[in-house]
């Protein structure tokens, strides 16, 4: 199995990456973890009651598009063990909740215990991309879960756009979450990837971000933008907000892709779109139709979605039936949509591109 550095150099030689000393500065931490994983785990059981040796994990954080997910993915591929897993943090937490619900149905008092034990049994390396805590239920679970994983000898690697002290910032009952932040800093190496360049935006370059009218050319343009921005691994993104589920069909390295009907054809509200804006850095939104009184509810949700993306400085790439000013031409809400059209124009500007790139 080739090392992360070998794979990184291959990408540079092929022209896929530009050599970055800030990215290379993270290599020693990954190689430290490789060394830990190269040693077979100590057995625990009836004849050997010693606990597995805890492994000090890695919390890799930095601005959007700095290469965090790329480095983690290269490291993941370079580690030659079977018991490894790489997934998005939100998807991982959804699985944890599902496992806890199943345990409760079996009458288990401590529903998290069997879930954590199963992960420890199956996994030696766990890579979690885009760690964000936006839900109080996750906030109350994640601390104890990480304690179980690290005590069980699992090497945990996470990426995040925020330093540990900013996780669950301004969240409900945040004081109950603070012990986890202290635990995380004590048990994981916190490494900032402080590259000054947003490579994701560099990949987009001068590409247009609004395509109309709808048709084959718009679809091809959206596909081209998606292929430029997405990472190697694509999976659905599932978020739960106040009991509602939001599913984005395609997600990779902070970049999400969905259709208008995925996000605006369902009864979602501001809280849902704010959670989405907190989970993604770039959204590709396909096939926005003309809007009117005939699809007023969908139009109202679209306005709310754009407001959430705009306020959070999320980069929006979109295909639509017409230019912003002609998307909504009649019916209730026409006056309010003028602001949305203006925001769509502003979000296409170079200034908006820079603002989106700077978002932490």
Protein Blocks (a to p, Z undefined) as FASTA:
>chain_A
ZZfklmmmmmmmnopaccdfklmmmmmmmmmmmmmmmpccddddjklccdcddddddddd
ddehilpmmmmmmmmmmpccfbbcdddfklmmmmmmmmmmmmmmnopablmlmmmmmmmm
mpmbdcdehiacfbfklmmmmmmmmmmmmmnopacddddfbdfklgoghiahklmmmmmm
mmmmmmpccdddfbfbdfklmmnmmacfbdcdedjklmmmmmmmmmmmmcfbdcddddde
ehiacddfbacehiacddfklmmmpccdfklmmmmmmmpmbdcdehiacddfklmmmmmm
mmmmmmmmmmnopacddddfbdfklmpmgdehklmmmmmmmmmmmmmpmklmmmmmmpZZ
